[in-house]
Amino acid sequence: MSSNPELFPAIGSVAEQTQKLPVEQQTVEVTLDEERPVQEIESLCMRCEEQGVTRLLLTTIPYFREVIVMSFRCEHCGFSNNEVQSAGTIRPEGVVYTVRILARDDLNRQIVKSNTCTVSIPEIELTIPPGRGQLTTIEGLIRDIITDLSADQVLRRVENPAAYEKIESILQWCREVVGDGDADDADENAAVDTPKKASESDRPFKPFTIRLDDPTGNSFAEFVGGMSDPKWNMRTYHRTREQNIELGLVAPDESAAQPPEEEPIGGGLEGENEEIFNFPGTCSSCGHPCNTLIKKVNIPYFKDILIMSTNCEHCGYRDNEVKSGSAISPQGKRITLKVEDREDLSRDILKSESCGLSIPEIELVLQAGTLGGRFTTLEGILDQVYEELSQKVFASGDAAGDNGAFENFLKKLKAVKNVEHPFTLILDDPLANSYLQNLYAPDPDPNMTIELYDRTWEQNEELGLNDMKVENYEEDAQPTAKDAEGAPKDAPSSKEAATVASS
C-alpha cells in the first residue's frame, strides 16, 4: 500500500492545522474534508448501549508509517477508549524494540503499541500481553499499568493476600517511576495525566528496560537524536509458522503440523548434510525432558561444523551453539577484515567458543568464550554484542556513575553497526575453528588477511592439549622435570601437541 501524503499527513502538520481552526470546525461528521483533518462518527457504546462519538485521525508518524488514531467517548456513561491501527502493508519481518530508561526525561519517549505487540519490563518480570493498540508515551504506559492493576486490589487483599502483595510491589515500583510514590489509592485510580514537575527530578530514579515485541512489525519506539541513540535498539526477526497462523497470514496445514520422524541415535554423522539428529535430554532451566537437534553443515572453503539447537516447550528456554566437526588444527588462526561498507555486514561468520573478537577503533575486546559458539552474519554478531552489553550493564546500573563513558562507547558501537566509518574486525582463534566469509572465493579477498601461527605452550595448556595423548596411550607417560618446573625450554611444539585424528 503506497502512502498518500494528502490522505496521511504528518502528525505535526495535523496538529498545527487543527490549532488554526475554530473548536467547532476541528471535526467533521462522516465525510472527509482536507481542511478538517479529524473525522467524527456516531458509534454505539458497548457499556450503556447509547450513542457515543468516535473520532478518527489518519496521520503519518515520522520514521515509522501511516496509522489510524481512533478515540471513542460516550457522554452518557463517561466510557472512553483510545486505539491505534496500522494503515500500511504487513511487514515481512517481526520487530523487537528495546529502550533503556535511565532518567525521567526518557519517560517522554513516544511509543506505538499495536494490538499484536507484547510489552515487557524484565526488572519487575512484568509482561503485558497483546491487546488494544495505543499511541502514548512510556510514562503514559506506566500510568495505564497502575490504573489497570489497581482496579481490584481491595478485593484481592481479602480473597488472595499473596497475589495482593505481589501486585502491590509492582504498583509501588510503577509509582516510584512516575514520581507518585506517596500517592493514595484515590490518586492511583485518577485518569488525569499530570505533566512532569520539577520536584520529580529530585526523587531517586531506578533505571529499567522496556521491550516491545511485535511479530507484525507495526509497533514503534521513539529514539532521540537519530538511530544512533545508545539507549534505543531495534532488531528484526523472521516470523515462525505458528506466528503467521495466529496472524491469519498462513492457513493451517495439517500435514505440516505433523512432527518429522526422528533420526536414529548414534548412527554417525557421515551421511548427507540434510540429516538432522535428535538427542533426548533434560532442560537445564526447568528440568523437564527436551530434545537437542544436531545437524552437520559443511562450510565451503572451510570445514565441517555441528549446529546444535535446544528448545524447551515447557519453560521456553532456547539455546543455539556451534561446535567444530573436524580435527584440531595444528596451528592457530588470526583473521583481520577491513570493513568499508554495509555489504561487508552480510558476510557469514563462524565464531567458535575459543575465539576472541576485537575492534581496535572503538577499543572493543571480547575474550574467548564470550557469546559461546555462533554461526551468523557479521551484522548479527555485532547486534548480539550490542544487546548483551547494553542489557547487562544498563540493567545492573554500572553505567550510572561513569560520567557517560559507557553511553559514549555504545554510540561508537552503534556507529560501527551502521558502518558510519571504516573499522577493523579481528578474530583470533588458537584452534582455528572460526571462519569469515570470503566474498571473492576462491580468489583472495583484498580486505581480509588470514594469518596462521604456532600456539604458545600456555595456550596449549589452557586448551588441555599438552596432556593429550592419542598415540601409544597405553604406555605410561615418562615423568620428567618439566612437571615441576612449569613450561620448559624444550616444551612440545603445537603441531606435536595437537596431532589428533578425526573421529
Secondary structure, DSSP 8 states (H G I E B T S, - for coil): ----TTTS-BHHHHHHHHHHS-GGGSEEESS-BTTB-EEEEEEE-TTT-SEEEEEEEEEE-TTS-EEEEEEEE-TTT--EEEEEEE-S---SSEEEEEEEE-SGGGGG-EEEE-TT-EEEEGGGTEEE-S-S-EEEEHHHHHHHHHHHHHTTHHHHHHH-HHHHHHHHHHHHHHHHHHT-TT--HHHHT--------GGGGGS----EEEEEEETTS--EE--SSSTT-TTEEEEEE---HHHHHHTTSS---HHHHS------TT--S-S-TT-EEEEEEE-TTT--EEEEEEEEEE-TTS-EEEEEEEE-TTT--EEEEEEE-S---SSEEEEEEEE-SGGGGG-EEEE-TT-EEEEGGGTEEE-TTTT-SEEEEHHHHHHHHHHHHHHHHHHHTTTTTSTTHHHHHHHHHHHHHTTSS-EEEEEEETT---EE--TTTTS--TTEEEEEE---HHHHHHHT-TT---SSTTS-----THHHHSS-TT---HHHHT-----
